[in-house]
Amino acid sequence: MAIVSKRRKEDPNIRWFGKARFGMFIHFGLYALLGRGEWVMYHERIPRREYERLAKRFNPTRFDADEWVDLAISAGARYIAVTAKHHDGFCMFDSRHTDYKATNTPFGRDLIGELIRACHKRRMKIVLYYSQPDWHHPNYVHRRGAFKDLQNPQPGDQPDWGKYQEYLENQVLELITRYGRMDGIWFDGSHKSERDWRGRRLYRLIKRHQPWAVVNDRARYGDFFTPERSLPEDLTGYLFEACESVDTTSWGYKEKGSALHNVPYLVESLVRMAAAGGNYLLNVGPKPDGTIPAEQARRMREIGKWLRRNGEAIYGTRECRIVTGSPDILATRADLSIYLHLLRWPSRDRLLIPGVRSRPIAVQLIGCRKPLEARLTAAGLEIAGIPALPVEASVNVIRLRFDSPPRLHFAKGTRPTVKTVRLQQGRLSFLSAAEAQLHGFGVKGTRLRLRTSMLEGGAHREARPCISGWSALEQFATWKVSSPRRQQYRVAIRLSCPEPYAGSKFAIEVRGSRLLGHVRTTRSFDDFDTQPIGTITLPKGTSAVSLKATYLPYGYVFADIQGIELKPVRGR
């Protein structure tokens, strides 16, 4: 079953999410007191007992839920996502299942409850971030070497995964039943498996109580993908939300030394996400007193000003992958209008859009009173009369309005050339990573990718491609092979996988035949080992050899694969 299904995009209960396009993320917790980002406990290896003392100082006296909501409204955000519990385990809500919470500090208030009430009052949708990893809870099981897990045992640790799963589920249940309508749960623990997080079970629990709530993919089962700080690969047909922070290096508050993204970059990022068919979730990190840093707030308000003028080209639109003639022109679509987003101001007073093959009834540069001219040519739609200067400092938008559905020419996706590996009778063949087709999506909407590895040994190191980025059972690789006759082959796989990630199980399949194997340890991800698997029969002619992970103990690492060896078994 897929991490995210295309069918979920059609769920009428969560249709609001696909139309919202822009949300405001808020990371706030104990870490704000240190002013060195939300991962400070982990990166600086602050002992748990020392970090806990921050709770005695937590008192954001200037926190005002209405001011946070006001900022989101001013920014043009259609929903707020806020950290109810981050990786440090400190709860910003009044949980019955722990004493490590905001109501047991000098602040003494349920910050999440106050924010939810403020959102309900202003009809702002609210999504709660909840971290499954927990650096504070004694029952959480840390795996040495695993991402997001503490590397040193802490006093009071009582590892018990079953008890921790129960704690996690009880807290999620609190969040979705205590505060009235909830519009989403945003998990953040993609480094373990769906079985570890019980992602399907949590998903069903949330939907039973809050059917209109969206659930992201980081418990390994949800409604939408969550690429981070990057434009995702093509996720057409899926719900997705790309998250970014105004701060270039951190999500939580940093007191000094942090650069901020500027407004043109942020507006362009918002446009790129909308043009790809997804949402943009932009983060701010409040200061210890509960106020949002002035320069971060200023950037959010400037985005809001742009949206008040150009929001019709963002909200409720869908992707429109027409041929625009330039990578600096993107398109969105709503009803009988197409919006051309000019990421760079044209060098001339006219544009040619090859993908539009109908003449619009009106062409307007949004923000400019004078209409533009349009002429249909054999090469596409020519737009003339573009002013010498832009009306916007960042992205400018041209609206094309039609009286009936226009004829459009869409950009074709680039399909990789599928090479057939021709097996030579009686000779060993190698199916290399570069010859594979890569399929499926992992957590955050990632795909398998090729990276260059260095073959160790000798005075020279040889660069070789390998398949990397396995993070879900839904991802797999195939090779197209042609055998001169029906033939048995001894199969071996060339891979790398250091501790602690070894132990994954996998299958190699050809037309109903299946070989099972497991990943043994190598010294590093650049130290490759050839591991024999068994014998398999290939039919005469063309067939597909598939490599699929069947069990990922860490939930997000299989191995890096250089390829598969096929050695013919000689007849007796």
VONUKOL-551279 format. One line per 10 residues: number of its first residue (from 1); their letters; for each residue x, y, z of C-alpha. Coordinates in Angstrom, 1 decimal. Example, Ala and Ser with C-alpha at 12.3 -4.5 7.8 and 13.67 -1.06 7.14 Angstrom:
1> AS> 12.3/-4.5/7.8 | 13.7/-1.1/7.1
end
This chain:
1> MAIVSKRRKE> 0.0/0.0/0.0 | 1.4/3.4/-0.9 | 2.6/6.0/1.6 | 0.4/8.5/-0.2 | -2.3/7.5/-2.7 | -3.5/9.6/-5.6 | -7.1/8.7/-4.5 | -6.7/10.8/-1.4 | -6.5/14.0/-3.4 | -10.2/13.4/-4.3
11> DPNIRWFGKA> -11.4/13.1/-0.7 | -14.0/15.9/-0.4 | -13.2/16.2/3.4 | -9.7/17.4/2.7 | -10.3/19.3/-0.5 | -9.6/22.5/1.4 | -6.0/21.6/1.7 | -5.3/21.4/-2.1 | -6.9/24.8/-2.5 | -5.1/26.6/0.4
21> RFGMFIHFGL> -1.7/26.8/-1.3 | 0.0/28.7/1.5 | 0.4/28.1/5.3 | 2.4/29.5/8.1 | 4.6/27.1/10.1 | 5.6/28.0/13.7 | 8.5/26.2/15.6 | 8.4/27.2/19.3 | 9.6/25.3/22.4 | 12.2/25.2/25.2
31> YALLGRGEWV> 15.0/25.5/22.6 | 14.0/29.1/22.0 | 15.6/30.0/25.3 | 19.0/29.0/24.1 | 18.6/30.7/20.7 | 20.6/28.2/18.8 | 17.9/26.4/16.9 | 15.4/23.5/17.6 | 18.1/20.8/17.4 | 20.4/22.3/20.0
41> MYHERIPRRE> 19.9/19.5/22.5 | 20.9/16.9/19.9 | 23.7/18.7/18.1 | 25.4/19.9/21.3 | 24.7/16.7/23.2 | 23.2/18.5/26.1 | 22.3/15.9/28.8 | 18.6/15.4/29.3 | 18.7/16.5/32.9 | 20.5/19.7/32.1
51> YERLAKRFNP> 18.1/20.4/29.2 | 15.1/19.8/31.4 | 16.1/22.7/33.6 | 15.0/25.1/30.8 | 11.4/24.3/31.7 | 12.0/26.3/35.0 | 12.8/29.3/32.9 | 10.1/29.0/30.2 | 7.9/32.0/30.4 | 6.9/33.6/27.1
61> TRFDADEWVD> 5.1/36.6/28.8 | 4.5/38.4/25.5 | 2.9/35.4/23.7 | -0.4/36.5/22.3 | -2.3/33.8/20.2 | -4.3/36.5/18.4 | -1.1/38.3/17.3 | 0.2/35.0/15.8 | -3.1/34.5/13.9 | -3.1/38.2/12.8
71> LAISAGARYI> 0.3/37.7/11.3 | -0.8/34.6/9.4 | -3.8/36.5/8.0 | -1.6/39.4/7.1 | 0.7/37.0/5.3 | -2.1/35.6/3.3 | -1.7/32.1/4.9 | -4.8/29.9/4.8 | -3.7/27.7/7.7 | -1.2/27.5/10.6
81> AVTAKHHDGF> 0.9/24.5/11.5 | 2.5/24.7/15.0 | 4.8/22.5/17.1 | 2.7/20.8/19.8 | 5.7/18.6/20.6 | 9.2/18.7/19.0 | 12.0/16.1/19.1 | 13.0/17.3/22.6 | 9.8/15.9/24.0 | 8.5/19.1/25.6
91> CMFDSRHTDY> 4.8/19.5/25.2 | 3.3/22.9/24.4 | -0.1/21.6/25.4 | -1.5/20.3/28.7 | -1.1/16.6/28.2 | -2.4/14.2/30.8 | 0.4/11.7/30.0 | 3.5/13.8/31.0 | 4.6/16.4/33.4 | 7.0/17.8/30.9
101> KATNTPFGRD> 4.8/20.5/29.5 | 4.1/24.2/29.3 | 1.5/24.2/32.0 | 4.2/23.0/34.5 | 6.5/26.1/33.9 | 6.4/29.7/35.1 | 4.2/30.3/32.0 | 1.6/28.0/33.3 | -0.7/28.1/30.3 | -1.8/25.7/27.5
111> LIGELIRACH> -0.2/27.5/24.6 | -1.6/25.2/22.0 | -5.2/25.4/23.4 | -5.0/29.2/23.3 | -3.8/29.2/19.7 | -6.5/26.8/18.6 | -9.2/28.9/20.1 | -7.8/32.0/18.4 | -7.8/30.1/15.1 | -11.3/29.0/15.5
121> KRRMKIVLYY> -12.4/32.6/16.4 | -10.8/33.9/13.1 | -11.7/30.9/11.0 | -8.1/30.1/10.4 | -7.4/26.4/9.9 | -5.0/24.8/12.4 | -2.6/21.9/11.9 | -0.6/20.4/14.8 | 3.0/19.3/14.4 | 3.8/16.2/16.5
131> SQPDWHHPNY> 7.3/14.6/16.6 | 7.3/10.9/17.0 | 11.0/10.8/18.1 | 11.3/11.9/21.7 | 14.6/12.7/23.3 | 13.0/13.0/26.8 | 10.7/10.0/27.2 | 12.4/7.2/29.1 | 10.6/4.5/27.1 | 11.7/5.7/23.7
141> VHRRGAFKDL> 14.2/3.3/22.1 | 17.3/5.0/20.7 | 19.4/3.2/18.1 | 23.0/4.1/18.0 | 24.0/5.7/14.7 | 20.3/6.3/13.7 | 19.3/9.7/12.6 | 17.3/11.7/15.2 | 18.1/9.1/17.9 | 20.4/10.1/20.9
151> QNPQPGDQPD> 23.8/8.5/20.7 | 24.5/8.3/24.4 | 22.4/6.5/27.1 | 20.7/8.9/29.4 | 20.1/8.4/33.2 | 16.6/7.0/33.7 | 16.3/5.3/30.3 | 13.8/2.4/30.3 | 13.6/1.4/26.6 | 10.3/-0.2/25.9
161> WGKYQEYLEN> 8.9/0.3/22.4 | 5.4/-0.9/23.2 | 5.0/1.5/26.1 | 6.3/4.4/24.0 | 3.9/3.5/21.1 | 1.1/3.7/23.7 | 2.3/7.1/24.9 | 2.5/8.4/21.4 | -1.0/7.2/20.5 | -2.5/8.6/23.7
171> QVLELITRYG> -1.0/12.0/23.0 | -2.3/12.1/19.5 | -5.7/11.1/20.8 | -5.6/14.0/23.2 | -4.8/16.5/20.4 | -7.6/15.4/18.2 | -10.3/15.1/20.9 | -9.7/17.9/23.4 | -9.9/21.1/21.3 | -12.7/20.8/18.9
181> RMDGIWFDGS> -12.2/20.8/15.2 | -8.6/20.1/14.1 | -7.5/20.5/10.5 | -4.4/18.3/10.4 | -1.7/16.4/12.2 | 1.9/16.9/10.9 | 4.2/14.1/12.0 | 7.9/14.3/11.9 | 9.7/11.0/12.3 | 10.4/9.5/8.9
191> HKSERDWRGR> 13.5/7.6/10.0 | 11.7/4.6/11.3 | 9.2/2.2/9.6 | 5.4/2.4/9.3 | 5.3/-0.6/11.6 | 7.4/1.2/14.2 | 5.2/4.3/14.1 | 2.0/2.3/13.5 | 1.3/4.9/10.8 | -1.9/3.3/9.4
201> RLYRLIKRHQ> -3.4/2.9/12.8 | -2.7/6.5/13.7 | -4.1/7.6/10.4 | -7.4/5.7/11.0 | -7.5/7.1/14.6 | -7.2/10.7/13.3 | -9.8/10.2/10.6 | -12.3/8.6/12.9 | -12.3/11.7/15.1 | -11.4/14.4/12.6
211> PWAVVNDRAR> -12.4/13.3/9.1 | -11.5/16.7/7.6 | -8.0/16.6/9.1 | -5.0/16.1/6.7 | -2.2/13.8/7.8 | 1.3/14.0/6.3 | 3.5/11.1/5.2 | 6.1/11.1/8.0 | 4.5/8.3/10.0 | 4.8/6.4/6.7
221> YGDFFTPERS> 1.1/6.7/5.8 | -0.8/9.8/5.1 | -2.6/12.2/2.7 | 0.3/14.2/1.4 | 4.0/14.2/0.8 | 6.3/16.7/2.6 | 9.4/17.7/0.6 | 11.7/20.0/2.7 | 13.6/23.1/1.7 | 13.4/22.1/-2.0
231> LPEDLTGYLF> 11.1/22.0/-5.0 | 10.0/18.4/-5.3 | 10.3/16.2/-8.3 | 7.1/15.7/-10.3 | 4.3/14.9/-7.9 | 1.5/15.6/-10.3 | -1.7/13.9/-9.1 | -0.6/13.8/-5.5 | -1.2/16.2/-2.6 | 2.0/17.7/-1.4
241> EACESVDTTS> 3.3/20.5/0.7 | 6.9/21.8/0.6 | 8.1/23.4/3.8 | 10.7/26.1/4.1 | 11.9/28.5/6.8 | 12.4/32.2/6.6 | 15.6/31.5/8.5 | 18.0/29.9/6.0 | 19.6/27.5/8.6 | 17.1/26.9/11.3
251> WGYKEKGSAL> 13.4/26.3/12.1 | 13.6/27.3/15.8 | 14.8/30.8/17.0 | 18.4/31.7/16.5 | 19.6/34.7/18.4 | 22.5/35.6/16.1 | 24.5/34.6/13.1 | 21.5/33.4/11.0 | 20.7/34.7/7.5 | 17.1/35.2/6.3
261> HNVPYLVESL> 15.6/34.6/2.9 | 14.5/37.7/1.2 | 11.0/38.4/-0.1 | 11.5/37.9/-3.9 | 13.0/34.5/-3.2 | 10.1/33.5/-0.9 | 7.5/34.7/-3.3 | 9.2/32.9/-6.2 | 9.3/29.7/-4.0 | 5.5/30.0/-3.3
271> VRMAAAGGNY> 4.9/30.4/-7.0 | 7.0/27.4/-7.9 | 5.1/25.2/-5.5 | 1.7/26.4/-6.8 | 2.8/25.9/-10.4 | 3.9/22.3/-9.4 | 0.5/21.7/-7.9 | 1.4/21.9/-4.2 | 1.3/24.0/-1.1 | 4.0/26.1/0.5
281> LLNVGPKPDG> 4.5/26.0/4.3 | 6.7/28.9/5.5 | 8.2/28.8/9.0 | 8.9/31.5/11.6 | 10.6/30.9/14.9 | 9.3/32.9/17.9 | 11.7/34.4/20.4 | 11.7/33.2/24.1 | 9.2/35.9/25.0 | 6.7/34.5/22.5
291> TIPAEQARRM> 7.0/37.2/19.9 | 7.9/36.6/16.3 | 11.2/38.3/15.3 | 10.4/41.6/13.5 | 12.4/40.8/10.3 | 10.7/37.4/9.9 | 7.3/39.0/10.5 | 8.1/41.7/8.0 | 8.8/39.2/5.3 | 5.6/37.4/6.0
301> REIGKWLRRN> 3.6/40.6/5.7 | 5.3/41.5/2.4 | 4.3/38.1/1.0 | 0.8/38.9/2.1 | 0.9/42.2/0.2 | 1.9/40.3/-2.9 | -0.9/37.8/-2.4 | -3.5/40.5/-1.9 | -2.7/41.7/-5.4 | -2.0/38.4/-7.1
311> GEAIYGTREC> -3.7/35.7/-4.9 | -6.2/34.8/-7.6 | -3.2/33.2/-9.4 | -2.3/31.1/-6.4 | -5.3/30.1/-4.2 | -7.5/27.4/-5.6 | -5.4/27.0/-8.7 | -4.0/23.8/-10.2 | -0.8/23.1/-12.0 | -0.7/24.0/-15.7
321> RIVTGSPDIL> 2.3/22.5/-17.4 | 2.0/24.2/-20.7 | 5.0/25.0/-22.9 | 5.8/28.6/-21.9 | 9.0/29.0/-24.0 | 11.1/30.0/-21.0 | 12.1/28.4/-17.6 | 11.4/31.9/-16.1 | 7.7/31.6/-17.0 | 5.5/29.3/-15.0
331> ATRADLSIYL> 1.7/28.8/-15.2 | -1.3/28.0/-13.0 | -4.9/27.6/-14.0 | -8.3/28.2/-12.5 | -11.6/27.8/-14.4 | -11.3/29.7/-17.7 | -8.2/31.6/-16.7 | -4.5/30.8/-17.1 | -1.9/32.8/-15.1 | 1.6/33.3/-16.4
341> HLLRWPSRDR> 4.0/33.9/-13.6 | 7.0/35.9/-14.8 | 9.9/35.0/-12.5 | 12.1/37.5/-14.4 | 10.9/40.6/-16.1 | 11.1/40.1/-19.9 | 13.9/41.8/-21.8 | 11.4/42.9/-24.6 | 7.9/44.3/-24.7 | 6.4/41.1/-26.0
351> LLIPGVRSRP> 6.3/37.4/-25.2 | 5.6/34.3/-27.2 | 3.8/31.5/-25.3 | 4.0/28.3/-27.5 | 1.7/26.3/-25.3 | -1.4/28.5/-25.8 | -3.2/27.7/-29.1 | -6.4/29.8/-28.5 | -6.9/33.5/-28.4 | -8.0/34.9/-25.0
361> IAVQLIGCRK> -10.8/37.4/-24.7 | -8.7/39.5/-22.3 | -5.0/39.7/-21.4 | -4.0/41.7/-18.3 | -0.8/42.3/-16.4 | -2.2/42.1/-12.8 | -1.7/45.5/-11.2 | -1.6/47.4/-14.5 | -4.8/49.1/-15.8 | -3.9/49.0/-19.5
371> PLEARLTAAG> -4.8/45.7/-21.1 | -2.1/43.8/-23.1 | -2.5/42.8/-26.8 | -2.7/39.2/-27.9 | -2.3/37.7/-31.3 | -2.5/34.0/-32.2 | 0.3/32.9/-34.5 | 1.4/29.6/-35.9 | 4.1/29.5/-33.2 | 1.7/30.2/-30.3
381> LEIAGIPALP> 0.2/33.2/-28.5 | 2.1/36.4/-28.9 | 1.5/38.9/-26.1 | 2.5/42.5/-26.8 | 2.5/45.8/-25.0 | 4.4/44.7/-21.9 | 5.4/47.8/-19.9 | 9.1/48.9/-19.7 | 9.1/48.4/-15.9 | 7.5/45.7/-13.8
391> VEASVNVIRL> 4.6/46.4/-11.4 | 5.9/44.0/-8.8 | 9.4/43.8/-7.2 | 9.3/40.0/-7.3 | 7.0/37.8/-9.5 | 4.7/39.5/-12.0 | 1.5/37.8/-13.2 | -0.3/38.0/-16.6 | -3.9/36.8/-16.6 | -5.3/35.2/-19.8
401> RFDSPPRLHF> -9.0/34.9/-19.7 | -11.0/32.7/-22.1 | -14.7/32.3/-22.9 | -14.3/28.5/-23.4 | -11.7/25.9/-22.5 | -8.6/26.9/-24.5 | -6.5/24.6/-26.7 | -3.2/24.1/-24.9 | 0.1/22.3/-25.7 | 1.6/20.7/-22.6
411> AKGTRPTVKT> 5.2/20.1/-21.9 | 6.1/16.5/-22.2 | 8.0/14.8/-19.4 | 11.4/13.7/-20.1 | 11.4/9.9/-20.2 | 14.8/8.3/-19.7 | 16.0/6.0/-22.5 | 15.4/2.4/-21.4 | 18.5/0.4/-22.4 | 18.2/-3.3/-23.0
421> VRLQQGRLSF> 21.0/-5.2/-21.5 | 21.9/-8.1/-23.9 | 23.2/-11.1/-22.1 | 26.1/-12.9/-23.8 | 25.8/-16.7/-23.9 | 28.2/-18.3/-21.5 | 29.6/-15.0/-20.1 | 29.1/-13.1/-16.9 | 26.8/-10.0/-17.3 | 26.5/-7.0/-15.0
431> LSAAEAQLHG> 23.3/-5.0/-14.7 | 24.7/-1.6/-13.7 | 22.9/1.1/-11.7 | 23.1/3.4/-14.7 | 21.0/1.0/-16.8 | 18.2/0.7/-14.3 | 14.7/2.3/-14.4 | 13.9/3.8/-11.0 | 10.3/3.7/-9.7 | 8.1/4.9/-6.8
441> FGVKGTRLRL> 8.1/7.6/-4.2 | 9.7/7.5/-0.7 | 9.0/9.7/2.3 | 8.8/13.4/1.5 | 8.0/12.5/-2.1 | 11.6/11.5/-2.8 | 12.7/9.3/-5.6 | 15.6/6.9/-6.0 | 18.6/8.6/-7.5 | 22.0/7.8/-9.0
451> RTSMLEGGAH> 25.0/9.0/-7.1 | 28.7/8.5/-7.9 | 30.6/6.2/-5.6 | 34.3/5.7/-5.4 | 35.6/2.2/-5.8 | 38.2/1.7/-3.1 | 41.5/-0.1/-3.5 | 44.8/0.5/-5.2 | 46.5/3.7/-6.0 | 43.5/4.9/-8.1
461> REARPCISGW> 39.8/5.2/-7.1 | 37.3/4.5/-9.9 | 34.0/6.4/-9.9 | 31.0/4.2/-10.4 | 27.2/5.0/-10.3 | 25.0/3.5/-7.7 | 21.3/3.6/-6.8 | 20.8/5.6/-3.6 | 17.9/7.1/-1.6 | 15.8/4.0/-0.8
471> SALEQFATWK> 13.3/5.2/2.0 | 10.2/3.1/1.3 | 9.1/-0.3/0.2 | 7.2/1.4/-2.6 | 10.4/2.2/-4.4 | 12.1/-0.3/-6.7 | 14.5/-0.7/-9.7 | 14.1/-2.7/-12.9 | 16.4/-3.7/-15.7 | 15.3/-4.7/-19.2
481> VSSPRRQQYR> 17.4/-7.7/-20.2 | 17.5/-9.9/-23.3 | 18.7/-13.5/-23.0 | 19.7/-15.5/-26.1 | 18.0/-18.6/-24.7 | 16.4/-19.9/-21.6 | 19.2/-20.0/-19.1 | 19.9/-20.4/-15.4 | 22.1/-17.7/-13.8 | 23.8/-17.4/-10.4
491> VAIRLSCPEP> 22.8/-14.0/-9.0 | 24.9/-11.7/-6.9 | 24.2/-8.1/-5.8 | 26.9/-5.5/-5.4 | 26.0/-3.1/-2.6 | 27.3/-1.0/0.4 | 25.6/-0.6/3.8 | 27.5/0.3/7.0 | 26.4/-0.3/10.5 | 23.9/0.3/11.9
501> YAGSKFAIEV> 21.8/0.2/8.7 | 22.4/-3.4/7.6 | 19.7/-6.1/7.9 | 17.3/-5.0/5.2 | 15.7/-7.8/3.2 | 15.1/-7.7/-0.5 | 13.8/-9.7/-3.5 | 15.1/-10.1/-7.0 | 12.2/-11.0/-9.3 | 11.9/-12.2/-12.9
511> RGSRLLGHVR> 8.6/-13.3/-14.4 | 7.2/-15.0/-11.3 | 10.6/-16.3/-10.1 | 11.8/-14.8/-6.8 | 15.1/-14.8/-5.0 | 15.3/-13.4/-1.4 | 18.3/-11.9/0.3 | 19.4/-9.7/3.2 | 21.9/-6.9/3.4 | 25.2/-7.7/5.1
521> TTRSFDDFDT> 27.4/-4.9/6.6 | 30.2/-3.1/4.7 | 32.6/-0.6/6.1 | 31.0/2.5/4.6 | 28.6/3.6/1.8 | 31.6/3.7/-0.5 | 32.8/0.2/0.4 | 31.0/-2.2/-1.9 | 30.7/-5.9/-1.5 | 29.4/-8.6/-3.9
531> QPIGTITLPK> 26.9/-10.8/-2.0 | 25.7/-14.0/-3.7 | 21.9/-14.5/-3.6 | 21.1/-17.8/-5.4 | 20.1/-19.1/-8.8 | 17.3/-17.9/-11.1 | 16.1/-18.8/-14.6 | 15.7/-16.2/-17.3 | 13.4/-16.9/-20.2 | 14.6/-16.6/-23.8
541> GTSAVSLKAT> 14.0/-13.1/-25.1 | 13.3/-9.9/-23.3 | 12.2/-9.7/-19.6 | 12.5/-7.4/-16.7 | 14.6/-8.0/-13.6 | 13.3/-6.2/-10.6 | 15.0/-5.3/-7.3 | 12.6/-4.5/-4.4 | 13.2/-4.0/-0.7 | 10.8/-6.2/1.4
551> YLPYGYVFAD> 11.9/-5.1/4.9 | 13.6/-1.9/6.0 | 14.6/-2.2/9.7 | 15.3/1.5/10.0 | 12.4/2.4/7.8 | 14.5/4.6/5.5 | 17.7/2.9/4.5 | 18.1/-0.2/2.3 | 21.5/0.0/0.7 | 23.4/1.7/-2.1
561> IQGIELKPVR> 23.3/-0.6/-5.1 | 26.0/-0.7/-7.9 | 24.2/-3.4/-9.8 | 23.4/-7.1/-10.2 | 25.7/-9.9/-11.5 | 24.3/-12.7/-13.6 | 26.7/-15.6/-14.1 | 25.4/-18.4/-16.4 | 25.2/-21.9/-14.9 | 27.0/-24.2/-17.3
571> GR> 25.1/-27.3/-18.4 | 26.3/-30.7/-17.2
end
